């Protein structure tokens, strides 16, 4: 999804517009996460870019997206750009920590 969202539309309350925008983004993420995964893929990960326009967008963590949207709304910005691209993700196995290994070998 690559889209520029306006924050001020005549005839619409800015708070309702902001909530509708965040809802649309969450709905897109949920829809992408529910798509079937290819073999060997554990989850759908996302490349996320955010900025005032497509040219100035910078990569951010998808978890920070709502915070950035709220910050732009607080600054009274006219609009913002969001780019979310789903990509396959594979979980890395956890390495056994030395502390947990010592707990199992107590005498």
N, C-alpha and C positions, 0 to 999 in steps of 0.2 A: 504494500500500500504506500503510495506516494501522494500526499495531499496537503494542500494549504487550507487551514481552517481560519475563517474570520472570527474575531472576538466581539465585533460590534456590527449588528444587523438591525436596520431600522424596523421597529415594530416588535422586536423580540427583547426580552429582558436579558441583560448580559450574564447574570448568574445561571439562568436556565440554559442559555446557549453554551456556556462553559460546561455545565453538567452533561448536556446532550453530546458534546464533543468528546468528553472523557468516556461516556458510555459507548459511543461508536468505536473508539479505539479499543476499549476492553472487549467489546463484542467481536471485533476483528481478531484479536489475539486468541480469544476462546475458540473461535471458528477454525483458525489455523491449527491450534493445538489438538483439535479433535479429528483432524484429517489422518488417514492411515499413514503409518510410518514405514519407510522402506526397511528391508531386512538389515539387522545390525545397528539400527538407530534406536536410542533409548527415549528421546524426547525431541520436540521441536524447539530450537533456540531462535533468537531473533537478533539481527543486526538492526540497530536503531540509530537514526540520525534526527537531530532536532535543531531548529534555528528559526530566524525570522523569515528566511527564504531558502530555496533549494541551494543557492550558491553559497550561503553562509552557514549551512547546516553542519553540525559537528557530531561525531559519534558519541553516544552516551549509553549507559546501561539501561535496559528496558525498565528496570525497577525505579529509576530516577525520572521517568517520563512524566508522571503526574506532578511531581515537585516542580519540574521545569515549566509545565503548563500553568500551574498556579502562580509561579513567579512572573511569567509573561502577563498573565491576567492582572496581577497586582501592579505591574508597571504600566498598565493601560495601553498595551501594545495593540495594534490594529488587527494583526493576524500572526499565525505561526505555521511553520512547515514541519511535518512529521513524515519520516520514511521508515517503515517497518518491513523487513524482508525476512521471511522464515527460512531457516537453514537446519539441516539435521544435526543433532547433538548426541554425543556418546559420553556416558558417565565414566569417569576415571575411577578405578578401584582405590579404596583408601589404603594408605600405607600403614602398617602396624606401627604404632608409636612405641618407643622404648618404655614409657611409663606404664602402658597397659600390659606389656609383656612381663614386667616385674611383678605386677599384681597377681598374675596367674601362677607364679613360681615361688610363692612365699612358703616358708617351712614352719 
